[in-house]
Amino acid sequence: MLTVKDNEGFAAAIKSNVSMICVEGNLAKGIGKMKAVGPVSWAIALAALTAAVALAILAIHAAAVTAPVGGVGGAVPSFGALPSFGIAASVLGFHAATVAIGISVAAGGVGILTTLREKYAIVEKSENRVVLKRKD
């Protein structure tokens, strides 16, 4: 079993098809909520997260490109993510939406969230810990 505590470690574990993942800390709370919402709510949240993550990734790339020549342009695309984030937060809750965006940005897209929902089941859950098992 692999234990992870941050977005990057979690994204890498999912991408590597790790069979058992122990998620600890604040990340665990958000993952538990993402797995708990129903399919219709999840579809709404995923659509909103897709837009928010795309704009967040664009903002990161724009900041990297404009930083050497002034740096201000990189912040502009991120403002477009606010309405999308608001929709996701209203469905998932603020913390879970923030976790979802962090994981997605670390993975390079929201496909990681679909993999989490479809290919992993929660086998153990506590206040600050979630254990996920890959479905076969």
PyMOL commands that place a pseudoatom at each C-alpha (Angstrom):
pseudoatom trace, name=CA, resn=MET, resi=1, chain=A, elem=C, hetatm=0, pos=[0.000, 0.000, 0.000]
pseudoatom trace, name=CA, resn=LEU, resi=2, chain=A, elem=C, hetatm=0, pos=[1.282, 3.415, -0.973]
pseudoatom trace, name=CA, resn=THR, resi=3, chain=A, elem=C, hetatm=0, pos=[0.657, 6.348, 1.390]
pseudoatom trace, name=CA, resn=VAL, resi=4, chain=A, elem=C, hetatm=0, pos=[0.254, 9.829, -0.090]
pseudoatom trace, name=CA, resn=LYS, resi=5, chain=A, elem=C, hetatm=0, pos=[-0.335, 13.222, 1.479]
pseudoatom trace, name=CA, resn=ASP, resi=6, chain=A, elem=C, hetatm=0, pos=[-0.232, 15.655, -1.441]
pseudoatom trace, name=CA, resn=ASN, resi=7, chain=A, elem=C, hetatm=0, pos=[-1.757, 16.224, -4.871]
pseudoatom trace, name=CA, resn=GLU, resi=8, chain=A, elem=C, hetatm=0, pos=[1.350, 15.246, -6.806]
pseudoatom trace, name=CA, resn=GLY, resi=9, chain=A, elem=C, hetatm=0, pos=[1.794, 11.959, -4.944]
pseudoatom trace, name=CA, resn=PHE, resi=10, chain=A, elem=C, hetatm=0, pos=[-1.864, 11.095, -5.341]
pseudoatom trace, name=CA, resn=ALA, resi=11, chain=A, elem=C, hetatm=0, pos=[-1.883, 11.894, -9.061]
pseudoatom trace, name=CA, resn=ALA, resi=12, chain=A, elem=C, hetatm=0, pos=[1.227, 9.764, -9.573]
pseudoatom trace, name=CA, resn=ALA, resi=13, chain=A, elem=C, hetatm=0, pos=[-0.316, 6.837, -7.658]
pseudoatom trace, name=CA, resn=ILE, resi=14, chain=A, elem=C, hetatm=0, pos=[-3.513, 6.912, -9.726]
pseudoatom trace, name=CA, resn=LYS, resi=15, chain=A, elem=C, hetatm=0, pos=[-1.589, 7.241, -12.998]
pseudoatom trace, name=CA, resn=SER, resi=16, chain=A, elem=C, hetatm=0, pos=[0.585, 4.276, -11.978]
pseudoatom trace, name=CA, resn=ASN, resi=17, chain=A, elem=C, hetatm=0, pos=[-2.483, 2.126, -11.245]
pseudoatom trace, name=CA, resn=VAL, resi=18, chain=A, elem=C, hetatm=0, pos=[-1.373, 1.473, -7.663]
pseudoatom trace, name=CA, resn=SER, resi=19, chain=A, elem=C, hetatm=0, pos=[-3.670, -1.203, -6.250]
pseudoatom trace, name=CA, resn=MET, resi=20, chain=A, elem=C, hetatm=0, pos=[-4.007, 0.225, -2.702]
pseudoatom trace, name=CA, resn=ILE, resi=21, chain=A, elem=C, hetatm=0, pos=[-3.586, 3.907, -1.868]
pseudoatom trace, name=CA, resn=CYS, resi=22, chain=A, elem=C, hetatm=0, pos=[-3.714, 5.342, 1.633]
pseudoatom trace, name=CA, resn=VAL, resi=23, chain=A, elem=C, hetatm=0, pos=[-4.524, 9.059, 1.491]
pseudoatom trace, name=CA, resn=GLU, resi=24, chain=A, elem=C, hetatm=0, pos=[-3.864, 11.080, 4.628]
pseudoatom trace, name=CA, resn=GLY, resi=25, chain=A, elem=C, hetatm=0, pos=[-4.551, 14.615, 5.796]
pseudoatom trace, name=CA, resn=ASN, resi=26, chain=A, elem=C, hetatm=0, pos=[-6.743, 17.245, 4.169]
pseudoatom trace, name=CA, resn=LEU, resi=27, chain=A, elem=C, hetatm=0, pos=[-6.523, 15.459, 0.846]
pseudoatom trace, name=CA, resn=ALA, resi=28, chain=A, elem=C, hetatm=0, pos=[-8.421, 12.483, 2.299]
pseudoatom trace, name=CA, resn=LYS, resi=29, chain=A, elem=C, hetatm=0, pos=[-11.441, 14.575, 3.275]
pseudoatom trace, name=CA, resn=GLY, resi=30, chain=A, elem=C, hetatm=0, pos=[-11.825, 15.951, -0.247]
pseudoatom trace, name=CA, resn=ILE, resi=31, chain=A, elem=C, hetatm=0, pos=[-11.466, 12.552, -1.880]
pseudoatom trace, name=CA, resn=GLY, resi=32, chain=A, elem=C, hetatm=0, pos=[-14.101, 11.059, 0.396]
pseudoatom trace, name=CA, resn=LYS, resi=33, chain=A, elem=C, hetatm=0, pos=[-16.567, 13.758, -0.643]
pseudoatom trace, name=CA, resn=MET, resi=34, chain=A, elem=C, hetatm=0, pos=[-15.802, 13.328, -4.352]
pseudoatom trace, name=CA, resn=LYS, resi=35, chain=A, elem=C, hetatm=0, pos=[-16.547, 9.621, -4.082]
pseudoatom trace, name=CA, resn=ALA, resi=36, chain=A, elem=C, hetatm=0, pos=[-19.754, 10.236, -2.091]
pseudoatom trace, name=CA, resn=VAL, resi=37, chain=A, elem=C, hetatm=0, pos=[-21.729, 12.418, -4.529]
pseudoatom trace, name=CA, resn=GLY, resi=38, chain=A, elem=C, hetatm=0, pos=[-24.217, 10.795, -6.869]
pseudoatom trace, name=CA, resn=PRO, resi=39, chain=A, elem=C, hetatm=0, pos=[-23.724, 10.426, -10.616]
pseudoatom trace, name=CA, resn=VAL, resi=40, chain=A, elem=C, hetatm=0, pos=[-25.849, 13.413, -11.678]
pseudoatom trace, name=CA, resn=SER, resi=41, chain=A, elem=C, hetatm=0, pos=[-24.203, 15.732, -9.165]
pseudoatom trace, name=CA, resn=TRP, resi=42, chain=A, elem=C, hetatm=0, pos=[-20.819, 14.374, -10.209]
pseudoatom trace, name=CA, resn=ALA, resi=43, chain=A, elem=C, hetatm=0, pos=[-21.536, 15.113, -13.890]
pseudoatom trace, name=CA, resn=ILE, resi=44, chain=A, elem=C, hetatm=0, pos=[-22.356, 18.728, -13.023]
pseudoatom trace, name=CA, resn=ALA, resi=45, chain=A, elem=C, hetatm=0, pos=[-19.291, 19.072, -10.801]
pseudoatom trace, name=CA, resn=LEU, resi=46, chain=A, elem=C, hetatm=0, pos=[-17.020, 17.467, -13.412]
pseudoatom trace, name=CA, resn=ALA, resi=47, chain=A, elem=C, hetatm=0, pos=[-18.187, 19.846, -16.134]
pseudoatom trace, name=CA, resn=ALA, resi=48, chain=A, elem=C, hetatm=0, pos=[-17.479, 22.829, -13.893]
pseudoatom trace, name=CA, resn=LEU, resi=49, chain=A, elem=C, hetatm=0, pos=[-14.145, 21.381, -12.769]
pseudoatom trace, name=CA, resn=THR, resi=50, chain=A, elem=C, hetatm=0, pos=[-13.110, 20.811, -16.375]
pseudoatom trace, name=CA, resn=ALA, resi=51, chain=A, elem=C, hetatm=0, pos=[-13.495, 24.511, -17.138]
pseudoatom trace, name=CA, resn=ALA, resi=52, chain=A, elem=C, hetatm=0, pos=[-11.853, 25.619, -13.889]
pseudoatom trace, name=CA, resn=VAL, resi=53, chain=A, elem=C, hetatm=0, pos=[-8.884, 23.272, -14.312]
pseudoatom trace, name=CA, resn=ALA, resi=54, chain=A, elem=C, hetatm=0, pos=[-8.367, 24.223, -17.969]
pseudoatom trace, name=CA, resn=LEU, resi=55, chain=A, elem=C, hetatm=0, pos=[-8.278, 27.891, -17.016]
pseudoatom trace, name=CA, resn=ALA, resi=56, chain=A, elem=C, hetatm=0, pos=[-5.992, 27.215, -14.039]
pseudoatom trace, name=CA, resn=ILE, resi=57, chain=A, elem=C, hetatm=0, pos=[-3.544, 25.311, -16.250]
pseudoatom trace, name=CA, resn=LEU, resi=58, chain=A, elem=C, hetatm=0, pos=[-3.664, 28.119, -18.818]
pseudoatom trace, name=CA, resn=ALA, resi=59, chain=A, elem=C, hetatm=0, pos=[-2.953, 30.631, -16.055]
pseudoatom trace, name=CA, resn=ILE, resi=60, chain=A, elem=C, hetatm=0, pos=[0.063, 28.622, -14.916]
pseudoatom trace, name=CA, resn=HIS, resi=61, chain=A, elem=C, hetatm=0, pos=[1.439, 28.461, -18.448]
pseudoatom trace, name=CA, resn=ALA, resi=62, chain=A, elem=C, hetatm=0, pos=[0.701, 32.133, -19.095]
pseudoatom trace, name=CA, resn=ALA, resi=63, chain=A, elem=C, hetatm=0, pos=[2.461, 33.101, -15.878]
pseudoatom trace, name=CA, resn=ALA, resi=64, chain=A, elem=C, hetatm=0, pos=[5.493, 31.055, -16.883]
pseudoatom trace, name=CA, resn=VAL, resi=65, chain=A, elem=C, hetatm=0, pos=[5.610, 32.734, -20.295]
pseudoatom trace, name=CA, resn=THR, resi=66, chain=A, elem=C, hetatm=0, pos=[4.996, 36.311, -19.128]
pseudoatom trace, name=CA, resn=ALA, resi=67, chain=A, elem=C, hetatm=0, pos=[6.991, 36.282, -15.900]
pseudoatom trace, name=CA, resn=PRO, resi=68, chain=A, elem=C, hetatm=0, pos=[10.311, 37.154, -17.539]
pseudoatom trace, name=CA, resn=VAL, resi=69, chain=A, elem=C, hetatm=0, pos=[8.789, 40.211, -19.244]
pseudoatom trace, name=CA, resn=GLY, resi=70, chain=A, elem=C, hetatm=0, pos=[6.525, 41.579, -16.549]
pseudoatom trace, name=CA, resn=GLY, resi=71, chain=A, elem=C, hetatm=0, pos=[4.527, 38.755, -15.069]
pseudoatom trace, name=CA, resn=VAL, resi=72, chain=A, elem=C, hetatm=0, pos=[1.121, 40.396, -14.972]
pseudoatom trace, name=CA, resn=GLY, resi=73, chain=A, elem=C, hetatm=0, pos=[-0.506, 38.650, -17.916]
pseudoatom trace, name=CA, resn=GLY, resi=74, chain=A, elem=C, hetatm=0, pos=[-0.342, 35.272, -16.250]
pseudoatom trace, name=CA, resn=ALA, resi=75, chain=A, elem=C, hetatm=0, pos=[-2.949, 36.168, -13.652]
pseudoatom trace, name=CA, resn=VAL, resi=76, chain=A, elem=C, hetatm=0, pos=[-5.647, 37.228, -16.108]
pseudoatom trace, name=CA, resn=PRO, resi=77, chain=A, elem=C, hetatm=0, pos=[-6.933, 33.786, -17.258]
pseudoatom trace, name=CA, resn=SER, resi=78, chain=A, elem=C, hetatm=0, pos=[-7.382, 32.596, -13.681]
pseudoatom trace, name=CA, resn=PHE, resi=79, chain=A, elem=C, hetatm=0, pos=[-10.291, 35.019, -13.106]
pseudoatom trace, name=CA, resn=GLY, resi=80, chain=A, elem=C, hetatm=0, pos=[-12.376, 33.042, -15.594]
pseudoatom trace, name=CA, resn=ALA, resi=81, chain=A, elem=C, hetatm=0, pos=[-12.074, 29.984, -13.364]
pseudoatom trace, name=CA, resn=LEU, resi=82, chain=A, elem=C, hetatm=0, pos=[-14.027, 31.587, -10.513]
pseudoatom trace, name=CA, resn=PRO, resi=83, chain=A, elem=C, hetatm=0, pos=[-17.574, 30.950, -11.809]
pseudoatom trace, name=CA, resn=SER, resi=84, chain=A, elem=C, hetatm=0, pos=[-16.706, 27.353, -12.683]
pseudoatom trace, name=CA, resn=PHE, resi=85, chain=A, elem=C, hetatm=0, pos=[-15.139, 26.829, -9.286]
pseudoatom trace, name=CA, resn=GLY, resi=86, chain=A, elem=C, hetatm=0, pos=[-18.271, 28.243, -7.654]
pseudoatom trace, name=CA, resn=ILE, resi=87, chain=A, elem=C, hetatm=0, pos=[-20.448, 25.658, -9.386]
pseudoatom trace, name=CA, resn=ALA, resi=88, chain=A, elem=C, hetatm=0, pos=[-18.118, 22.800, -8.399]
pseudoatom trace, name=CA, resn=ALA, resi=89, chain=A, elem=C, hetatm=0, pos=[-17.944, 24.096, -4.826]
pseudoatom trace, name=CA, resn=SER, resi=90, chain=A, elem=C, hetatm=0, pos=[-21.739, 24.282, -4.580]
pseudoatom trace, name=CA, resn=VAL, resi=91, chain=A, elem=C, hetatm=0, pos=[-21.980, 20.594, -5.565]
pseudoatom trace, name=CA, resn=LEU, resi=92, chain=A, elem=C, hetatm=0, pos=[-18.936, 19.131, -3.787]
pseudoatom trace, name=CA, resn=GLY, resi=93, chain=A, elem=C, hetatm=0, pos=[-18.268, 21.690, -1.080]
pseudoatom trace, name=CA, resn=PHE, resi=94, chain=A, elem=C, hetatm=0, pos=[-15.432, 24.195, -1.038]
pseudoatom trace, name=CA, resn=HIS, resi=95, chain=A, elem=C, hetatm=0, pos=[-12.770, 21.843, 0.324]
pseudoatom trace, name=CA, resn=ALA, resi=96, chain=A, elem=C, hetatm=0, pos=[-13.521, 18.954, -2.040]
pseudoatom trace, name=CA, resn=ALA, resi=97, chain=A, elem=C, hetatm=0, pos=[-13.624, 21.289, -5.056]
pseudoatom trace, name=CA, resn=THR, resi=98, chain=A, elem=C, hetatm=0, pos=[-10.253, 22.736, -4.064]
pseudoatom trace, name=CA, resn=VAL, resi=99, chain=A, elem=C, hetatm=0, pos=[-8.803, 19.240, -3.673]
pseudoatom trace, name=CA, resn=ALA, resi=100, chain=A, elem=C, hetatm=0, pos=[-10.251, 18.186, -7.043]
pseudoatom trace, name=CA, resn=ILE, resi=101, chain=A, elem=C, hetatm=0, pos=[-8.660, 21.150, -8.800]
pseudoatom trace, name=CA, resn=GLY, resi=102, chain=A, elem=C, hetatm=0, pos=[-5.320, 20.582, -7.071]
pseudoatom trace, name=CA, resn=ILE, resi=103, chain=A, elem=C, hetatm=0, pos=[-5.243, 16.914, -8.059]
pseudoatom trace, name=CA, resn=SER, resi=104, chain=A, elem=C, hetatm=0, pos=[-6.301, 17.722, -11.622]
pseudoatom trace, name=CA, resn=VAL, resi=105, chain=A, elem=C, hetatm=0, pos=[-3.687, 20.430, -12.069]
pseudoatom trace, name=CA, resn=ALA, resi=106, chain=A, elem=C, hetatm=0, pos=[-1.011, 18.083, -10.673]
pseudoatom trace, name=CA, resn=ALA, resi=107, chain=A, elem=C, hetatm=0, pos=[-2.137, 15.368, -13.125]
pseudoatom trace, name=CA, resn=GLY, resi=108, chain=A, elem=C, hetatm=0, pos=[-2.560, 17.705, -16.088]
pseudoatom trace, name=CA, resn=GLY, resi=109, chain=A, elem=C, hetatm=0, pos=[-6.336, 17.285, -16.448]
pseudoatom trace, name=CA, resn=VAL, resi=110, chain=A, elem=C, hetatm=0, pos=[-9.601, 16.091, -14.935]
pseudoatom trace, name=CA, resn=GLY, resi=111, chain=A, elem=C, hetatm=0, pos=[-9.312, 12.578, -16.345]
pseudoatom trace, name=CA, resn=ILE, resi=112, chain=A, elem=C, hetatm=0, pos=[-7.658, 11.638, -13.067]
pseudoatom trace, name=CA, resn=LEU, resi=113, chain=A, elem=C, hetatm=0, pos=[-10.934, 12.377, -11.250]
pseudoatom trace, name=CA, resn=THR, resi=114, chain=A, elem=C, hetatm=0, pos=[-12.869, 10.074, -13.558]
pseudoatom trace, name=CA, resn=THR, resi=115, chain=A, elem=C, hetatm=0, pos=[-10.314, 7.336, -12.927]
pseudoatom trace, name=CA, resn=LEU, resi=116, chain=A, elem=C, hetatm=0, pos=[-10.657, 7.897, -9.187]
pseudoatom trace, name=CA, resn=ARG, resi=117, chain=A, elem=C, hetatm=0, pos=[-14.455, 7.596, -9.322]
pseudoatom trace, name=CA, resn=GLU, resi=118, chain=A, elem=C, hetatm=0, pos=[-14.630, 4.666, -11.715]
pseudoatom trace, name=CA, resn=LYS, resi=119, chain=A, elem=C, hetatm=0, pos=[-11.627, 2.521, -10.837]
pseudoatom trace, name=CA, resn=TYR, resi=120, chain=A, elem=C, hetatm=0, pos=[-11.178, 2.946, -7.067]
pseudoatom trace, name=CA, resn=ALA, resi=121, chain=A, elem=C, hetatm=0, pos=[-13.377, 2.095, -4.101]
pseudoatom trace, name=CA, resn=ILE, resi=122, chain=A, elem=C, hetatm=0, pos=[-13.071, 3.336, -0.540]
pseudoatom trace, name=CA, resn=VAL, resi=123, chain=A, elem=C, hetatm=0, pos=[-12.306, 0.369, 1.708]
pseudoatom trace, name=CA, resn=GLU, resi=124, chain=A, elem=C, hetatm=0, pos=[-11.500, 2.323, 4.864]
pseudoatom trace, name=CA, resn=LYS, resi=125, chain=A, elem=C, hetatm=0, pos=[-12.414, 5.842, 5.937]
pseudoatom trace, name=CA, resn=SER, resi=126, chain=A, elem=C, hetatm=0, pos=[-11.726, 7.895, 9.032]
pseudoatom trace, name=CA, resn=GLU, resi=127, chain=A, elem=C, hetatm=0, pos=[-11.465, 11.606, 9.870]
pseudoatom trace, name=CA, resn=ASN, resi=128, chain=A, elem=C, hetatm=0, pos=[-8.053, 12.150, 8.232]
pseudoatom trace, name=CA, resn=ARG, resi=129, chain=A, elem=C, hetatm=0, pos=[-7.502, 8.960, 6.268]
pseudoatom trace, name=CA, resn=VAL, resi=130, chain=A, elem=C, hetatm=0, pos=[-9.016, 7.212, 3.267]
pseudoatom trace, name=CA, resn=VAL, resi=131, chain=A, elem=C, hetatm=0, pos=[-7.833, 3.887, 1.888]
pseudoatom trace, name=CA, resn=LEU, resi=132, chain=A, elem=C, hetatm=0, pos=[-8.640, 3.263, -1.753]
pseudoatom trace, name=CA, resn=LYS, resi=133, chain=A, elem=C, hetatm=0, pos=[-8.516, -0.078, -3.524]
pseudoatom trace, name=CA, resn=ARG, resi=134, chain=A, elem=C, hetatm=0, pos=[-8.365, -0.419, -7.262]
pseudoatom trace, name=CA, resn=LYS, resi=135, chain=A, elem=C, hetatm=0, pos=[-11.330, -2.302, -8.713]
pseudoatom trace, name=CA, resn=ASP, resi=136, chain=A, elem=C, hetatm=0, pos=[-10.371, -5.176, -10.972]
for i in range(1, 136): cmd.bond("trace and resi %d" % i, "trace and resi %d" % (i + 1))
show_as sticks, trace
zoom trace
